[in-house]
Amino acid sequence: MLKPNDLYENERISTTQYYASKSVDSFLLNFQYDFKGDRKVDIEYQYNVSAELVGTVITEELNEVVWDRNFMLMDSKSDKKTATDEFTIMDDVSIDYDTYLDLVRLYEQTYDIAIDAILKVRFNIVYDINLSDVGIGTKRVEDYIELDIPVIDTVTQVKENFESSISENVVPEIENLSIKRNICYVFAGVFFLVGVIVIFIKLMKGKGSLEKTYERKVNHILKEYRDLIVTVVDKPDFGGLKIMEVAILEDLIDVAEQSKGNIIHYEDLESKENLLCVIVGDYVFLYRIV
């Protein structure tokens, strides 16, 4: 949910778009887990929702986690099904964004350090399948769905991060096994499907480490220089201006401070074009985040 404001006209948002952190009030996450196969079995399952707030320091020389704190958002719940070939779990949890943002601010003020913080919200499920009829006994399966929410003072963006701890042949004794994992969330009062992954004994891999490093670098820059940076939605028009490419970010910061101007930030998430620029007279000093 967004806090009351007169700035956001379009209620429908996108998971690829950034939103001002101070406008976010809370997230309502809905988790759904579907299991279906061709063999009727007895299943006992339990699930909970946990979260980890992870703070990372990123510089050209360093990329290290310096702080983390764990939370239990939903205590463990359990149930059992008898002689069934399917089961579905649906539950939801509300996240107060300011609670975690205040913790990040406290850490930064206490230790005088800027960090990139991400709240990793995880729906954890463990289920035991009784396969005594085929002489195996009970088989345990552990799985999870994870959603990443950047916790920073400037802008935030919800990012699905579907990963799994189960192997391709998680239950070979059950033919045509299908596992579907969904996350939906309410943000700005509208219900959206964040992502759906259907696993037919085939798993989707998480985002590559290169992409994550790039995202952390962007978040770090936006946070470290938030007093200077102004993020715009439309790509700046440099028509008639002379463009000076800057290779070192610190040089662009010096230009902004000496000219007493703002750094304009524009990002195209699809093309991964990420620009920082300072306009001084007829010149545009341009730095590309790569």
TORKOL-4160 file (C-alpha; in steps of 0.2 Angstrom, whole numbers, padded with zeros to 4 digits, m for minus):
290
<pt num="1" X="0000" Y="0000" Z="0000"/>
<pt num="2" X="0006" Y="0018" Z="m0004"/>
<pt num="3" X="0004" Y="0032" Z="0009"/>
<pt num="4" X="m0008" Y="0045" Z="0005"/>
<pt num="5" X="m0001" Y="0056" Z="m0009"/>
<pt num="6" X="m0005" Y="0067" Z="m0024"/>
<pt num="7" X="0010" Y="0062" Z="m0034"/>
<pt num="8" X="0005" Y="0044" Z="m0041"/>
<pt num="9" X="m0009" Y="0045" Z="m0054"/>
<pt num="10" X="m0008" Y="0028" Z="m0061"/>
<pt num="11" X="m0013" Y="0014" Z="m0049"/>
<pt num="12" X="m0007" Y="0000" Z="m0059"/>
<pt num="13" X="0012" Y="m0002" Z="m0056"/>
<pt num="14" X="0025" Y="m0013" Z="m0063"/>
<pt num="15" X="0038" Y="m0024" Z="m0054"/>
<pt num="16" X="0051" Y="m0017" Z="m0066"/>
<pt num="17" X="0048" Y="0001" Z="m0060"/>
<pt num="18" X="0056" Y="0010" Z="m0045"/>
<pt num="19" X="0045" Y="0019" Z="m0033"/>
<pt num="20" X="0050" Y="0032" Z="m0020"/>
<pt num="21" X="0053" Y="0023" Z="m0004"/>
<pt num="22" X="0045" Y="0036" Z="0007"/>
<pt num="23" X="0028" Y="0033" Z="m0002"/>
<pt num="24" X="0027" Y="0015" Z="0003"/>
<pt num="25" X="0017" Y="0011" Z="0018"/>
<pt num="26" X="0016" Y="m0008" Z="0017"/>
<pt num="27" X="0016" Y="m0024" Z="0007"/>
<pt num="28" X="0003" Y="m0038" Z="0008"/>
<pt num="29" X="0011" Y="m0054" Z="0001"/>
<pt num="30" X="0000" Y="m0069" Z="m0004"/>
<pt num="31" X="0009" Y="m0085" Z="m0006"/>
<pt num="32" X="0002" Y="m0100" Z="m0015"/>
<pt num="33" X="0009" Y="m0117" Z="m0017"/>
<pt num="34" X="0001" Y="m0131" Z="m0027"/>
<pt num="35" X="0007" Y="m0149" Z="m0028"/>
<pt num="36" X="m0001" Y="m0162" Z="m0040"/>
<pt num="37" X="0004" Y="m0180" Z="m0045"/>
<pt num="38" X="m0003" Y="m0196" Z="m0052"/>
<pt num="39" X="m0001" Y="m0206" Z="m0036"/>
<pt num="40" X="m0013" Y="m0205" Z="m0021"/>
<pt num="41" X="m0002" Y="m0203" Z="m0005"/>
<pt num="42" X="m0003" Y="m0197" Z="0013"/>
<pt num="43" X="0006" Y="m0180" Z="0015"/>
<pt num="44" X="0010" Y="m0170" Z="0031"/>
<pt num="45" X="0016" Y="m0152" Z="0028"/>
<pt num="46" X="0021" Y="m0137" Z="0038"/>
<pt num="47" X="0026" Y="m0120" Z="0032"/>
<pt num="48" X="0031" Y="m0103" Z="0039"/>
<pt num="49" X="0036" Y="m0086" Z="0033"/>
<pt num="50" X="0053" Y="m0079" Z="0038"/>
<pt num="51" X="0063" Y="m0063" Z="0033"/>
<pt num="52" X="0081" Y="m0059" Z="0033"/>
<pt num="53" X="0087" Y="m0040" Z="0032"/>
<pt num="54" X="0104" Y="m0040" Z="0024"/>
<pt num="55" X="0116" Y="m0025" Z="0023"/>
<pt num="56" X="0130" Y="m0025" Z="0011"/>
<pt num="57" X="0144" Y="m0013" Z="0008"/>
<pt num="58" X="0149" Y="m0011" Z="m0010"/>
<pt num="59" X="0164" Y="m0001" Z="m0017"/>
<pt num="60" X="0175" Y="m0004" Z="m0031"/>
<pt num="61" X="0186" Y="m0014" Z="m0019"/>
<pt num="62" X="0173" Y="m0022" Z="m0008"/>
<pt num="63" X="0157" Y="m0031" Z="m0009"/>
<pt num="64" X="0154" Y="m0039" Z="0008"/>
<pt num="65" X="0139" Y="m0042" Z="0019"/>
<pt num="66" X="0142" Y="m0032" Z="0035"/>
<pt num="67" X="0125" Y="m0035" Z="0044"/>
<pt num="68" X="0110" Y="m0046" Z="0044"/>
<pt num="69" X="0095" Y="m0049" Z="0055"/>
<pt num="70" X="0082" Y="m0062" Z="0055"/>
<pt num="71" X="0063" Y="m0061" Z="0058"/>
<pt num="72" X="0049" Y="m0073" Z="0059"/>
<pt num="73" X="0034" Y="m0065" Z="0050"/>
<pt num="74" X="0023" Y="m0080" Z="0052"/>
<pt num="75" X="0024" Y="m0095" Z="0064"/>
<pt num="76" X="0024" Y="m0112" Z="0058"/>
<pt num="77" X="0007" Y="m0120" Z="0053"/>
<pt num="78" X="0004" Y="m0138" Z="0049"/>
<pt num="79" X="m0009" Y="m0149" Z="0041"/>
<pt num="80" X="m0010" Y="m0167" Z="0034"/>
<pt num="81" X="m0019" Y="m0175" Z="0019"/>
<pt num="82" X="m0024" Y="m0193" Z="0017"/>
<pt num="83" X="m0025" Y="m0203" Z="0001"/>
<pt num="84" X="m0023" Y="m0187" Z="m0010"/>
<pt num="85" X="m0014" Y="m0184" Z="m0026"/>
<pt num="86" X="m0014" Y="m0165" Z="m0023"/>
<pt num="87" X="m0014" Y="m0151" Z="m0010"/>
<pt num="88" X="m0014" Y="m0132" Z="m0010"/>
<pt num="89" X="m0007" Y="m0120" Z="0003"/>
<pt num="90" X="m0013" Y="m0101" Z="0002"/>
<pt num="91" X="m0008" Y="m0089" Z="0015"/>
<pt num="92" X="m0003" Y="m0070" Z="0016"/>
<pt num="93" X="0007" Y="m0059" Z="0027"/>
<pt num="94" X="0008" Y="m0040" Z="0029"/>
<pt num="95" X="0025" Y="m0031" Z="0029"/>
<pt num="96" X="0027" Y="m0014" Z="0037"/>
<pt num="97" X="0040" Y="m0006" Z="0026"/>
<pt num="98" X="0045" Y="0008" Z="0038"/>
<pt num="99" X="0049" Y="m0004" Z="0052"/>
<pt num="100" X="0064" Y="m0011" Z="0041"/>
<pt num="101" X="0069" Y="0006" Z="0034"/>
<pt num="102" X="0070" Y="0013" Z="0051"/>
<pt num="103" X="0082" Y="m0001" Z="0056"/>
<pt num="104" X="0093" Y="0002" Z="0041"/>
<pt num="105" X="0094" Y="0021" Z="0045"/>
<pt num="106" X="0098" Y="0016" Z="0063"/>
<pt num="107" X="0113" Y="0005" Z="0058"/>
<pt num="108" X="0119" Y="0019" Z="0046"/>
<pt num="109" X="0118" Y="0032" Z="0059"/>
<pt num="110" X="0126" Y="0021" Z="0073"/>
<pt num="111" X="0141" Y="0016" Z="0063"/>
<pt num="112" X="0142" Y="0030" Z="0050"/>
<pt num="113" X="0142" Y="0019" Z="0036"/>
<pt num="114" X="0130" Y="0018" Z="0020"/>
<pt num="115" X="0124" Y="0000" Z="0016"/>
<pt num="116" X="0113" Y="m0008" Z="0003"/>
<pt num="117" X="0099" Y="m0017" Z="0012"/>
<pt num="118" X="0088" Y="m0030" Z="0005"/>
<pt num="119" X="0073" Y="m0038" Z="0014"/>
<pt num="120" X="0073" Y="m0056" Z="0009"/>
<pt num="121" X="0055" Y="m0063" Z="0012"/>
<pt num="122" X="0054" Y="m0082" Z="0011"/>
<pt num="123" X="0039" Y="m0094" Z="0012"/>
<pt num="124" X="0047" Y="m0110" Z="0018"/>
<pt num="125" X="0038" Y="m0127" Z="0016"/>
<pt num="126" X="0042" Y="m0144" Z="0022"/>
<pt num="127" X="0032" Y="m0159" Z="0018"/>
<pt num="128" X="0033" Y="m0178" Z="0021"/>
<pt num="129" X="0026" Y="m0190" Z="0008"/>
<pt num="130" X="0022" Y="m0208" Z="0014"/>
<pt num="131" X="0028" Y="m0220" Z="0000"/>
<pt num="132" X="0027" Y="m0236" Z="0011"/>
<pt num="133" X="0017" Y="m0244" Z="m0003"/>
<pt num="134" X="0032" Y="m0244" Z="m0014"/>
<pt num="135" X="0044" Y="m0250" Z="0000"/>
<pt num="136" X="0052" Y="m0233" Z="0003"/>
<pt num="137" X="0044" Y="m0226" Z="0018"/>
<pt num="138" X="0043" Y="m0207" Z="0021"/>
<pt num="139" X="0051" Y="m0195" Z="0009"/>
<pt num="140" X="0054" Y="m0177" Z="0015"/>
<pt num="141" X="0054" Y="m0162" Z="0003"/>
<pt num="142" X="0060" Y="m0145" Z="0007"/>
<pt num="143" X="0055" Y="m0130" Z="m0004"/>
<pt num="144" X="0053" Y="m0111" Z="m0003"/>
<pt num="145" X="0048" Y="m0095" Z="m0013"/>
<pt num="146" X="0058" Y="m0079" Z="m0010"/>
<pt num="147" X="0054" Y="m0061" Z="m0013"/>
<pt num="148" X="0067" Y="m0047" Z="m0012"/>
<pt num="149" X="0062" Y="m0030" Z="m0007"/>
<pt num="150" X="0076" Y="m0017" Z="m0007"/>
<pt num="151" X="0076" Y="m0006" Z="0009"/>
<pt num="152" X="0084" Y="0010" Z="0005"/>
<pt num="153" X="0080" Y="0029" Z="0008"/>
<pt num="154" X="0078" Y="0033" Z="m0011"/>
<pt num="155" X="0068" Y="0021" Z="m0021"/>
<pt num="156" X="0062" Y="0003" Z="m0020"/>
<pt num="157" X="0057" Y="m0010" Z="m0032"/>
<pt num="158" X="0049" Y="m0028" Z="m0028"/>
<pt num="159" X="0059" Y="m0042" Z="m0036"/>
<pt num="160" X="0054" Y="m0060" Z="m0037"/>
<pt num="161" X="0068" Y="m0072" Z="m0034"/>
<pt num="162" X="0061" Y="m0090" Z="m0036"/>
<pt num="163" X="0073" Y="m0103" Z="m0031"/>
<pt num="164" X="0072" Y="m0120" Z="m0025"/>
<pt num="165" X="0081" Y="m0133" Z="m0014"/>
<pt num="166" X="0073" Y="m0148" Z="m0022"/>
<pt num="167" X="0082" Y="m0158" Z="m0036"/>
<pt num="168" X="0075" Y="m0163" Z="m0053"/>
<pt num="169" X="0070" Y="m0180" Z="m0047"/>
<pt num="170" X="0062" Y="m0174" Z="m0031"/>
<pt num="171" X="0049" Y="m0188" Z="m0030"/>
<pt num="172" X="0053" Y="m0200" Z="m0045"/>
<pt num="173" X="0040" Y="m0212" Z="m0038"/>
<pt num="174" X="0026" Y="m0200" Z="m0042"/>
<pt num="175" X="0023" Y="m0198" Z="m0061"/>
<pt num="176" X="0018" Y="m0182" Z="m0070"/>
<pt num="177" X="0022" Y="m0172" Z="m0054"/>
<pt num="178" X="0018" Y="m0154" Z="m0055"/>
<pt num="179" X="0023" Y="m0140" Z="m0043"/>
<pt num="180" X="0017" Y="m0123" Z="m0045"/>
<pt num="181" X="0023" Y="m0108" Z="m0034"/>
<pt num="182" X="0015" Y="m0091" Z="m0035"/>
<pt num="183" X="0017" Y="m0075" Z="m0026"/>
<pt num="184" X="0005" Y="m0061" Z="m0027"/>
<pt num="185" X="0006" Y="m0044" Z="m0018"/>
<pt num="186" X="m0005" Y="m0029" Z="m0015"/>
<pt num="187" X="0004" Y="m0012" Z="m0018"/>
<pt num="188" X="m0004" Y="0004" Z="m0021"/>
<pt num="189" X="m0021" Y="m0005" Z="m0018"/>
<pt num="190" X="m0020" Y="m0016" Z="m0033"/>
<pt num="191" X="m0018" Y="m0034" Z="m0034"/>
<pt num="192" X="m0004" Y="m0041" Z="m0045"/>
<pt num="193" X="0003" Y="m0058" Z="m0050"/>
<pt num="194" X="0022" Y="m0056" Z="m0047"/>
<pt num="195" X="0027" Y="m0072" Z="m0054"/>
<pt num="196" X="0022" Y="m0090" Z="m0058"/>
<pt num="197" X="0034" Y="m0104" Z="m0060"/>
<pt num="198" X="0027" Y="m0121" Z="m0065"/>
<pt num="199" X="0040" Y="m0135" Z="m0062"/>
<pt num="200" X="0038" Y="m0151" Z="m0071"/>
<pt num="201" X="0053" Y="m0159" Z="m0063"/>
<pt num="202" X="0063" Y="m0145" Z="m0071"/>
<pt num="203" X="0068" Y="m0130" Z="m0061"/>
<pt num="204" X="0071" Y="m0112" Z="m0066"/>
<pt num="205" X="0088" Y="m0105" Z="m0060"/>
<pt num="206" X="0089" Y="m0089" Z="m0050"/>
<pt num="207" X="0096" Y="m0073" Z="m0057"/>
<pt num="208" X="0114" Y="m0073" Z="m0062"/>
<pt num="209" X="0127" Y="m0066" Z="m0050"/>
<pt num="210" X="0132" Y="m0053" Z="m0063"/>
<pt num="211" X="0115" Y="m0045" Z="m0063"/>
<pt num="212" X="0114" Y="m0045" Z="m0044"/>
<pt num="213" X="0130" Y="m0036" Z="m0043"/>
<pt num="214" X="0125" Y="m0023" Z="m0056"/>
<pt num="215" X="0108" Y="m0020" Z="m0046"/>
<pt num="216" X="0118" Y="m0018" Z="m0029"/>
<pt num="217" X="0130" Y="m0006" Z="m0037"/>
<pt num="218" X="0115" Y="0005" Z="m0043"/>
<pt num="219" X="0107" Y="0004" Z="m0026"/>
<pt num="220" X="0123" Y="0009" Z="m0018"/>
<pt num="221" X="0126" Y="0024" Z="m0029"/>
<pt num="222" X="0108" Y="0030" Z="m0027"/>
<pt num="223" X="0109" Y="0028" Z="m0008"/>
<pt num="224" X="0127" Y="0035" Z="m0006"/>
<pt num="225" X="0123" Y="0051" Z="m0016"/>
<pt num="226" X="0105" Y="0053" Z="m0012"/>
<pt num="227" X="0107" Y="0071" Z="m0008"/>
<pt num="228" X="0113" Y="0075" Z="m0025"/>
<pt num="229" X="0103" Y="0063" Z="m0036"/>
<pt num="230" X="0086" Y="0067" Z="m0044"/>
<pt num="231" X="0079" Y="0052" Z="m0053"/>
<pt num="232" X="0068" Y="0055" Z="m0068"/>
<pt num="233" X="0056" Y="0044" Z="m0078"/>
<pt num="234" X="0059" Y="0051" Z="m0095"/>
<pt num="235" X="0076" Y="0050" Z="m0103"/>
<pt num="236" X="0084" Y="0067" Z="m0104"/>
<pt num="237" X="0085" Y="0076" Z="m0120"/>
<pt num="238" X="0103" Y="0083" Z="m0123"/>
<pt num="239" X="0099" Y="0091" Z="m0140"/>
<pt num="240" X="0111" Y="0106" Z="m0143"/>
<pt num="241" X="0122" Y="0101" Z="m0128"/>
<pt num="242" X="0140" Y="0095" Z="m0129"/>
<pt num="243" X="0142" Y="0078" Z="m0121"/>
<pt num="244" X="0157" Y="0075" Z="m0110"/>
<pt num="245" X="0159" Y="0056" Z="m0105"/>
<pt num="246" X="0165" Y="0054" Z="m0088"/>
<pt num="247" X="0175" Y="0038" Z="m0084"/>
<pt num="248" X="0175" Y="0039" Z="m0065"/>
<pt num="249" X="0160" Y="0042" Z="m0054"/>
<pt num="250" X="0169" Y="0053" Z="m0041"/>
<pt num="251" X="0174" Y="0065" Z="m0055"/>
<pt num="252" X="0155" Y="0067" Z="m0059"/>
<pt num="253" X="0152" Y="0070" Z="m0040"/>
<pt num="254" X="0165" Y="0084" Z="m0040"/>
<pt num="255" X="0157" Y="0092" Z="m0055"/>
<pt num="256" X="0140" Y="0092" Z="m0046"/>
<pt num="257" X="0147" Y="0099" Z="m0030"/>
<pt num="258" X="0157" Y="0113" Z="m0038"/>
<pt num="259" X="0143" Y="0118" Z="m0050"/>
<pt num="260" X="0130" Y="0117" Z="m0035"/>
<pt num="261" X="0119" Y="0107" Z="m0047"/>
<pt num="262" X="0110" Y="0090" Z="m0045"/>
<pt num="263" X="0114" Y="0074" Z="m0053"/>
<pt num="264" X="0101" Y="0068" Z="m0065"/>
<pt num="265" X="0098" Y="0049" Z="m0064"/>
<pt num="266" X="0089" Y="0039" Z="m0078"/>
<pt num="267" X="0087" Y="0020" Z="m0080"/>
<pt num="268" X="0079" Y="0009" Z="m0093"/>
<pt num="269" X="0077" Y="m0007" Z="m0085"/>
<pt num="270" X="0074" Y="m0017" Z="m0101"/>
<pt num="271" X="0090" Y="m0011" Z="m0110"/>
<pt num="272" X="0100" Y="m0009" Z="m0094"/>
<pt num="273" X="0105" Y="0008" Z="m0099"/>
<pt num="274" X="0109" Y="0018" Z="m0083"/>
<pt num="275" X="0114" Y="0036" Z="m0084"/>
<pt num="276" X="0120" Y="0049" Z="m0072"/>
<pt num="277" X="0123" Y="0067" Z="m0078"/>
<pt num="278" X="0126" Y="0084" Z="m0073"/>
<pt num="279" X="0122" Y="0099" Z="m0084"/>
<pt num="280" X="0133" Y="0114" Z="m0083"/>
<pt num="281" X="0130" Y="0128" Z="m0096"/>
<pt num="282" X="0131" Y="0120" Z="m0113"/>
<pt num="283" X="0139" Y="0104" Z="m0107"/>
<pt num="284" X="0132" Y="0088" Z="m0101"/>
<pt num="285" X="0144" Y="0078" Z="m0090"/>
<pt num="286" X="0139" Y="0060" Z="m0092"/>
<pt num="287" X="0143" Y="0044" Z="m0082"/>
<pt num="288" X="0136" Y="0027" Z="m0087"/>
<pt num="289" X="0134" Y="0014" Z="m0073"/>
<pt num="290" X="0139" Y="m0003" Z="m0080"/>
